[in-house]
């Protein structure tokens, strides 16, 4: 069932990209002619548990990865740390303390998010932890030396694709719950391409010379939530405690 669903997701993205040029006149657009990304969106996959292919485990659904080629080019020392993270994930993953999950991880958390688009700014509002990102268009990054959990986001349009350049991260967040991590040298290039009125093809290129030997990319479709009366609702995060961590309680997921 998981494999069939994943194949259907991939088919949506593949067909959408192949026919993108033919659809550029039919996608919704703003008054200034840009693709209108405004709306409520959600990723439907298991990347929050592991961005690579993974089998089912205790409280973890099996899933096909979102990393192109499925392999992450860790440097040797970083690979050792990743294995250590995996073994200690119940205490090291800052998501368990309800801290912000970082970029791109927040995109594929199992919660919807809303895009509000204007010519000068694109706001991304997340149901998870009431988080928000402000993507300032056609402006330079702030000076280095300032770090954020969610980075500093600056946007531009390349044709019909919204490109978001994100830097100035701290080194506290992971890419998933399986220990895949980054350093404070993380640089993310996100690409949001509206392939029809209800689907965005999302790509994130990852650069981090302290952790990886080369850049790598993840990609996935995002689905517009068209449920009747759809809106972002409250989500109050509660940190895991020892009772849950030792497998004696239901946890949040």
Secondary structure, DSSP 8 states (H G I E B T S, - for coil): -HHHHHHHHHHHHHHHHHTHHHHTTTS-B-TTSSB---EEEE--SSTTT-SS-B--BTTB--B---BTTS---B-HHHHHHHHHHHHTHHHH-GGGGT----TTGGGGSSS-EEEEE-SSEEEEEESGGG-EEEEEET-----TT--BSS-EEEEEEETTEEEEEEE-B-S--BSSTT--B--TT-EEEEEEEEEETTEEEEEEEEE-TTTBSS-EEEEEEEEE---TT------------HHHHTTSS----
